[in-house]
Amino acid sequence: MPLLPTISTTFIVLSAVLVGIGWILIANDKRSAHKKVMLAAALSALIFFIIYVSRTVFVGNTSFGGPEEYKIYYTVFLIFHITLATTGAVFGIITIILALKRNIKKHRKIGPVTSIIWFFTAITGVAVYLLLYIIYDGGDTTSVIKAILGT
């Protein structure tokens, strides 16, 4: 198992688990615990993002190494995952800001939507990880810096 992708995927799964716990806490009217767990979920997602961006810049992204006839399906799935992740991140930031600004009415409306998007982001993220590193051997990896410098 590759170390950095495994660590980053663990953090995204942890963030989704914490969001689920946060959802249960707020359903039981445990607001203080809900806030702490949801901030921990956001921190976990942020750690994932920092690891992912650092790995992308310095090590690179791994291309799909599975059968050529599956590559188009993987690419479409990856685009779906990236769209979900971007949407989930934007919704997550807005949801957190609404909560911290005490705009609870809007927070309550957007929070469940954000959570569902984030659950699907985590699930598809794990699927991408499995396809790139577990089910198939990863393809070529080139860092952004090497690509820019041509080395």
Secondary structure, 3 states (H helix, E strand, C coil): CCHHHHHHHHHHHHHHHHHHHHHHHHHCCCHHHHHHHHHHHHHHHHHHHHHHHHHHHHCCEECCCCCHHHHHHHHHHHHHHHHHHHHHHHHHHHHHHHHHCCCHHHHHHHHHHHHHHHHHHHHHHHHHHHHHHHHCCCCCEECHHHHHHCC
